[in-house]
Amino acid sequence: MSLLDLIVLNRRTATDARAGVSVPELADACVVKTCLREVQVTTRAVFDQGDVPAGSSGAGDLYLGADAYGFLLRLASGLESEIAGETEIFGQIKQCWRDYELASPENARQLRPWMQRLLQETKEIRSEYIVGLGSATYGSLTRRLLGGRPEGTTLLLGAGQLAATVLPYLDCADLRIYNRSPVRTAEMLAAARGRDSSYKTTVLEPTLEAELAAWREARDVVICIPADAERDPARVAAWRESAAARGGRILHLGIMGASGTAWEGVPRLATLEELFGMRDAQAEQRDALLARARRACLGKAQLAKLDDADGSRAGTSNHGWEDLAVFQSLGA
Ligand SMILES: NC(=O)c1ccc[n+]([C@@H]2O[C@H](COP(=O)([O-])OP(=O)(O)OC[C@H]3O[C@@H](n4cnc5c(N)ncnc54)[C@H](OP(=O)(O)O)[C@@H]3O)[C@@H](O)[C@H]2O)c1
């Protein structure tokens, strides 16, 4: 498949939903959904058959050919994420692609060379520019917001993707984990790497009583589940009752800010807003490296345009960085 036939639709679901914009889905596209966006990767043939309402690109961005490939490179490298350079998105894209290959083998066959190239080139960009960025992941920022190495008991709510990301960074002596589905907690712990196994870890019973008891005892609480209008008032009451006095913090990563929620006015609460604020404060030196990573994505997309035929690369050693000057002067 020619690169010219690659099409990517990018919808920022959070802002579109707030603006009341519906997000049409193309049949047979490979869809990558994150908490911020929905990206559909497809071919021109599928797109042309699709029932995309006129003007729907107003609900997002439409990329074609080399621009589509460049966008996917930035996305997979974490350069389009709220925390630029974060790694979770790469795993999400790989998983979505695996699912798509199983569900739509015929369309996947068309896209495969470009997706394989994408995964390979993302690894190259990550290892060259992003591994050296230093830590600005949800986990590392969480640890910093909790004041380094948390003392006493830390309660972690959730066992989904975000909780799994944060878990290795919670190097507190006594960790308690509460999740609605204990099976998922067991899976998260089984997959956990990087957390010192000598720390005490307790999985709580999935009852409201067990959760609230932990709220009263914990020094710090890290929330990796969405806001819940039903349960949150009881959580807030338990925190106010005793835990707040211990001087720890609540870090709620399921909400952008507390305004209008049960968490409004809760002492020692931080949300994604504070976490992103901390990220911004340390952003300057990262910016230079990220700019280089973005230029690398652009360069690789330009090379892809030259290698066009089917997505296979002309050879990784053929194109050095010095070649980019040539593309720029060619106006490619
Ligand atoms: N993933 C990210 O990169 C990211 C970044 C920023 C913010 N967030 C936010 O963090 C939260 C979790 O995201 P995630 O990516 O970890 O999602 P996920 O993988 O789907 O996991 C969702 C987690 O939330 C729990 N949960 C969902 N609804 C619940 C409810 N009504 N009551 C109690 N528990 C509930 C789930 O419990 P079960 O296992 O029992 O279903 C699971 O532990 C979301 O609010 C998301 O918007 C995620």
The ligand as an ORCA input file, in Angstrom:
! r2SCAN-3c Opt
* xyz 0 1
  N      -4.267      5.609     31.638
  C      -3.823      6.851     31.648
  O      -2.778      7.159     31.057
  C      -4.564      7.932     32.421
  C      -3.996      9.213     32.487
  C      -4.630     10.214     33.219
  C      -5.817      9.932     33.853
  N      -6.373      8.704     33.769
  C      -7.625      8.484     34.504
  O      -7.398      7.503     35.519
  C      -8.573      6.725     35.711
  C      -8.225      5.248     35.484
  O      -7.756      5.125     34.168
  P      -7.116      3.765     33.620
  O      -6.453      4.128     32.353
  O      -6.354      3.056     34.676
  O      -8.453      2.958     33.245
  P      -8.670      1.384     33.231
  O      -7.445      0.648     32.842
  O      -9.921      1.166     32.458
  O      -8.972      1.052     34.761
  C     -10.051      1.661     35.400
  C      -9.876      1.479     36.887
  O     -10.897      2.218     37.531
  C     -11.742      1.309     38.252
  N     -13.121      1.791     38.164
  C     -13.763      2.222     37.058
  N     -15.006      2.646     37.388
  C     -15.118      2.468     38.723
  C     -16.156      2.711     39.660
  N     -17.334      3.232     39.305
  N     -15.940      2.405     40.974
  C     -14.757      1.867     41.360
  N     -13.746      1.611     40.519
  C     -13.916      1.911     39.216
  C     -11.539     -0.026     37.575
  O     -11.911     -1.049     38.479
  P     -12.210     -2.530     37.925
  O     -10.887     -3.169     37.699
  O     -12.994     -3.138     39.026
  O     -13.021     -2.349     36.656
  C     -10.026      0.043     37.319
  O      -9.287     -0.155     38.494
  C      -9.588      7.272     34.722
  O     -10.393      8.206     35.390
  C      -8.741      7.937     33.643
  O      -9.444      8.971     32.989
  C      -5.776      7.680     33.094
*
